[in-house]
Amino acid sequence: MIEWHWPWAFLLLPLPILMRFLAARPRPQQALRVPYLGVWQGFGNSNAADNQPRRGAALILMLIWLALVTAVARPFQLGDTIQMPVTGRDLLLAMDISGSMAREDMNLQGNAVSRLATVKSVLDEFVQRRQGDRIGLILFGANAYVQAPLTFDRETVRTWLGEAQIGLAGTETAIGDAIGLGIKRLLNNPAESRVMVLLTDGANTAGEIDPRQAASLAAENGVRIYTVALGADAMQIPGFFGSRVVNPSQDLDEPLLNDIARMTGGSFFRARNPAELQGIYQMIDRLEPVDQDPEQYRPQHNLYQWPLALAWCLSLLLLLNNSYPLDTLVRRFRRD
């Protein structure tokens, strides 16, 4: 069924008739001096065959006006009703992009890669599977900022996740500020839907808010925080006298992350390699969905371009039709 945005535009249809009526009103006429009247003789007594092109042009003009008015009225058609997801969860992902995330102690498909590259790979797949969920993204280093608010647009979240770079938020780690920002973003959500997943590879070294105080505030506001500690336990460092094994995660504050999860009703996870990290997100993936208000919409398909295209085609036809009276004029001139 076709509907109209501006149906009042059809009130313009009689406008050409009104203009013709006003133009036909008698006016004082002035004499016209013509040096040679032979060409114009007989035009007032033209027969029906001569008037046929003019009638055709008038019909085309009427159709053009009708098509233009129809386009101005903005016709559209509503598509079938599309039901939005009625169940899902709101997940706010807080990802560490401090300087230590550049450490290459992860092995992905046989290649040594940085911690950030590993997290991007695993989180990209995690976000892609979240159909029906709202996903948000917080990036933090020395400062914390919202990279993507809670949204159903998973593709945009994946794009902004892939664009995250080390150093954009500083090289230090402000865990408390990231939690505080997450609480602020989740306060407007239902209490059972306030879930935050925080991933870091270090200890709190910056920020204005103490992480445990932030966790206490999160618990008061019903925000559950799942903490993920990332980093290998052992890494070989080549040297002049041979390689040596070091612990690249010696600065990781596991007790702090464990306390944050415990205080907020979440869980603490330890990821030493990409496989463990993927398993952790699969476990988080099994969180109970939260009922949301049902939403539905009907897509709108605009149709104004079709009468506009018809008017354009008729204008071309009128342009071709205008050549006919000129031919008639030439024939009369030669005949005289």
QUIHUTA-V569592 format. One record per backbone hydrogen bond with DSSP energy under -0.5 kcal/mol. NH is the residue of the N-H (numbers start at 1). CO is the residue of the C=O. Records with the same first field share a line. If there is no record, write none. Layout:
NH: CO ; CO
This chain:
3: 76
5: 73 ; 74
6: 73
9: 6
10: 7
11: 8
12: 9
13: 10
15: 12
16: 13
18: 14
19: 15
20: 16
21: 17
22: 18
23: 19
24: 20
25: 22
33: 31
34: 32
41: 37 ; 38
43: 40
45: 42
46: 43
51: 47
52: 48
53: 49
55: 51
56: 52
57: 53
58: 54
59: 55
60: 56
61: 57
62: 58
63: 59
64: 60
65: 61
66: 62
67: 63
68: 64
69: 65
70: 66
71: 67
72: 68
73: 69
74: 71
75: 70
76: 3
77: 301
78: 1
79: 299
82: 297
83: 81
84: 82 ; 295
88: 290
91: 89 ; 134
92: 90 ; 195
93: 91 ; 136
94: 92 ; 197
95: 93 ; 138
96: 199
97: 140
99: 171
101: 98
102: 99
103: 100
105: 103
106: 113
108: 106 ; 111
109: 107
111: 108
113: 106 ; 111
115: 101 ; 103
116: 101
118: 114
119: 115
120: 116
121: 117
122: 118
123: 119
124: 120
125: 121
126: 122
127: 123
128: 124
129: 125
130: 127
131: 129
133: 130
134: 89
135: 133 ; 151
136: 91
137: 148
138: 93
139: 145
140: 95
141: 143
142: 169
143: 169
145: 139
147: 137 ; 145
148: 137
151: 135
154: 152
157: 153
158: 154
159: 155
160: 156
161: 157
162: 158
163: 159
164: 161
167: 97 ; 170
168: 165
170: 167
174: 141
175: 173
178: 174
179: 175
180: 176
181: 177
182: 178
183: 179
184: 180
185: 181
186: 182
187: 183
189: 186
193: 190
194: 191
195: 90 ; 193
196: 224
197: 92
198: 196 ; 226
199: 94 ; 197
200: 228
205: 173 ; 203
206: 173
214: 210
215: 211
216: 212
217: 213
218: 214
219: 215
220: 216
221: 217
222: 219
223: 218
224: 194 ; 222
226: 196 ; 224
227: 225 ; 267
228: 198
229: 269
230: 200 ; 228
231: 271
235: 246
237: 244
238: 236
242: 239
244: 237
246: 235
248: 246
250: 247
252: 249
253: 202
254: 252
257: 253
258: 254
259: 255
260: 256
261: 257
262: 258
263: 259
264: 260
265: 261 ; 262
266: 261
269: 227
271: 229
272: 270
277: 273
278: 274
279: 275
280: 276
281: 277
282: 278
283: 279
284: 280
285: 281
286: 283
287: 284
290: 88
292: 86
297: 82
299: 80 ; 297
301: 77
302: 300
303: 75
304: 75
306: 303
307: 303
308: 304
309: 305
310: 306
311: 307
312: 308
313: 309
314: 310
315: 311
316: 312
317: 313
318: 314
319: 315
320: 316
321: 317
322: 318
323: 320
324: 321
325: 321
326: 322
327: 323
328: 324
329: 325
330: 326
331: 327
332: 328
333: 329
334: 330
335: 331
336: 332
